[in-house]
Amino acid sequence: MKTRLLTTGLLASTLCLAAHAQTTAQTLEPPTRPRIQVDDQSVVTDTKGGPVPAIVWHQMLATGDYTLKAAPAFSAEHPVFVVTPRTPAEREQYLARLAPPHESPFFTTGQALTPFKLRDVNGHKYDSKELAGKIVVLNFWFIRCGPCRMEIPELNKLVKQYAGRPDVVFLAVALDDRAAIQEFVQQRPYDYALVPEGRYVAQKYGVTSFPTNVVVDRQGKVIFHAQYHPNMLAYLQKAIEEAK
């Protein structure tokens, strides 16, 4: 079962990246040279001319922090692209052009979330009944999930933003065990309360694609649920602010 879930998660993550990369490729800055399809076989370099593997530049584009531009020596016979950082203004404009995230297939807006009892890596307990009256933000993820790792810095910004709000609780339900999570966060801090071995929780809610983000209002009803999106921070913030 563990292998099946991890394989499903990895496949879903790969499909998510591929879909987003395809969208990104279609929204590149208008070229001044002949338009040539960008795919996994395209030659892509960094700004210093070093080669960038397809899986890497796909992940870079998926963050919204980078774009592909034609290299100075670009030609129809030698189509080379450079993965280039966006300026803050360019990133803001790019995110504003994106369609909103699709609702996940695992929850229904307005449904009462099935009660849960969780324990994080530090031993703290979270009972949904005791969280009544609070806004709960859930993230379903696992360590080897590329999109999951990419959104962590943005999710950390959200935790920092609401640090003075004890009525907003952030829980990250991971498929990984406690030791793996503790080792992971030493290199890549993650400020949600981290719930280990949450495979049974994901199964309980039917979550099979990662990451999946959910916001539950003070009455315990789901008001937002979606999978990876480069501008997830803005949509989670909007859901929190509108929660009743």
N, C-alpha and C positions, 0 to 999 in steps of 0.2 A: 504493500500500500504506500509506503514512504517513497519507493522508487517511482511509482505511478504518479503521485502528487508532484514530486520534484520535476519529473519529465514533463508533465502537463504544464506546470508553471513555467519551465524553461521554454517550452514550445510557444506558450501564450506570450511570454516576454519577447521572444524572437519575432513573432508575428506582429506584435505591437510596434517594435522598433522598425520592422520592414515597412509597415503601413505608414508610420510617421515619416520615415525617410522618403517614401514615395511621394507623400504630400509635400514634404520640404523641397524635393527635387523639382516639383512642379511650380514652386513659388520662389525660385531663385531670382535674384535681381536680373532684369531684362538684359541679355547679353548684347554686346555691340558686334559680336562675331556670329557666324552661323550657329543656330541652335542644334545641339547634339544631346541625345538622351544620356542621362547620367544613370549608371547602374553599377552593380557590384564589380564589373570588369573595368570600370573607368579608372584611369590613372589619377590619383589624388595625392597631393603633397601637403606638407605643412608650409608655413610662411618662409621657412629656411630651405625648402626644396627637398626635404626628407619624405620618403614614401609613407603614406598613412593607410593601413589596411581598411578594407570596407567595413568590417564590424566596428572599427574604432570611429571612423568618420560618421557612420550611421548614428552611433551613440552621441557623438558630439553635436550633430545636427538636431537630434531629438531633444536636447536640453534647451534649444532656442538661443544658446549663447554663440553659436557659430553659423556660418553660411558657406556655400561653395561659390567661388568666383573663377572665371576663366584665368588661367595662368598667362603671364606676359607673352610667352611664346606659343600661345594657343593657336591651333589651326585645325581645319577639318581633317588633315592627315595626321595631326599629332594633338589630339584633344586632351589637354591636361588641365586639371582643376586644382585650386588651392583652397583648403579649408581655413577660413579666416574669422577671427573673433568679431562679433558685432559690438558696436558701441552701445552703451546703455540706452540711448535714444533709439537706435536701430532695433534693439531687442524689444523695447516697449512697442514700437510700431509693428514689429513682426507678431508679437503676442496678440495685439489688438485685432489683427487680421484673421486670426485663427477662429474656427468655429468652436462653440462651447463643447465641453466633453460630453460624450454620450452617457446616458444612464447605464449603470451596470445591469446585467441580466439576473443578478442574485438577490436584489432587494426591490421593493416597490415603495415609491414615495408615499408617505402617509401611513405606512404599515407600522404597527407596534413591534419594536425589535424584541425577538425572543430573549427572555432573561438570560443573563450569564453570570458566572463567578470565575474570576481570573486572578492569577497571582503573577507579579512581575519578577524579574531576575533578582531583585533585592528583597523579595519575600512579602512585599506589600500586597494586600488583597483588595480586589475591586468587585463589588457586588452591584449589579445593575439596580437592585431594589434600593440600595443605600445611595446610589447616584441619582435617584429621582430628584428632579428640580435643578439638575445640572445639565450642561451641554456636553455630550460625549463625542469625541472625534476619534474614529477608529481607522487604523491602517493595517491591511492584511498584506504581508510581505514575506520574503525569505532572502537570505544572504546572496545566493547566486543569481538572483533576479536583477538583470541589468537596469531596467527602468526603475525598479525599487530603489536601487542605490543612487540613481541619478536624482530622484526627487527628495532624498534625505536633506540636503542643504536647505531646500525651500521649506520643508516641513519644520526644520529647526528654527527658521525665521518666524514661523507661525507660533511655535511654542514661546519664543522670546517675546513676541508681540503681546501675548496674553499671559505673561508671567505674573501679572498683578491681578489676574482674574481666577480666583479659586473655584468659580462656577463653571470653568471650562476645563475638561479633563481629556488628556491625549493618551491613547492606548495603541501601541503597535503590536499586533498579534503575529508572531513569527512562526514559521514551520520548523525553525532550527532549535537545537537544544541550548540550554543555559550556557554551557562552556563555550560553544561556538559563537554565541552572541556577545559574550563578554570579551572574547578575543577580537571579534570584529570591531566593536566600538572603541577599542584602544587605538585603532588606526583611523576609524571613521565615526566620530561621535554622532550619536542619535539621541535626541533629547526627549522623545516620547517615553512613557513608561513602557518598558519592553517586556512583553509576555512571551516566554519561551514555550516550545513544544505545543504550539497552538494549532496543530494539524486537526485535532478533533473539533476545535472551534470553527475553523474554516469549513470543515465538513458539515458541521451543524447548520451553518448558514448557506451551504451550497457554493461557497466561493472556490472557484477553480482557476481563476486568472489573477495574476498579480502584477503590480500592486492594485488593490481595490481600496478606495477611500470612502468612508461613510460618516455622516454627521447625524447625530440623534438629538432631538430637542429636549426640553425640560420635562415633557410629558412622555418621553421614551419612544417617540415616533421618528422614523427615518425621514429626514428632510432633504438629504443630498446623498447620492451614491454614484461613483464613477470610477473608471479605471485611469490609467496613466494619461496625463495631459501636461504639456510644457508649462501651462499657466495654472496649474492646480492650486497654487497658493492663493490666487485671487478668488477662485471659486469656493475654496474652503472658508476663506475669510468672509465672503459674502454670506455663506450659509450660517456661519456663526453669528454674524451681526443681525441676521434676519430671524434667528431662532426665537421662539416664544417660550 
